[in-house]
Amino acid sequence: PEFPGGEGELLKYLAKNTQYPQMERDNDIQGRVMLRFVVLEDGSVSDVTVVRGVSPGLDKEAVRVVKSMPKFKPGRQQGKPVRVYYNLPFMFKLQ
C-alpha cells in the first residue's frame, strides 16, 4: 500500500495533524510509538493497534492520527487489491 503522494506526504501529514498531549509535554515524555494496522482492499485503514507504546497519551494520539488518515492506494497481489498489514513508527519529540 502507498500513502497518497508517497512517504514524504505521509510524514508531512503526521507532522501537521499531530497534537502533542499536554500532560506528556509538561512531563517531558517523548519517544517512538510503534503502530500496526491493516490497509484494506479499498485503501481504508482499520485494526489500528499499538505494538510498543510510550505513554497512554502519546499512544492514544498516535492511534487517533492514523485513524484519521486519508485512504491509501491499496496493496496489490496478482493485479487484485488485497489487505496488507502496515507497521508505522510514530516519533514524538519535543523541540
Beta strands, then each sheet from edge to edge (+ up, - down):
strand 1: 31-39
strand 2: 45-52
strand 3: 75-77
strand 4: 80-82
strand 5: 84-92
sheet 1: 2+ 1- 5+
sheet 2: 3+ 4-
end
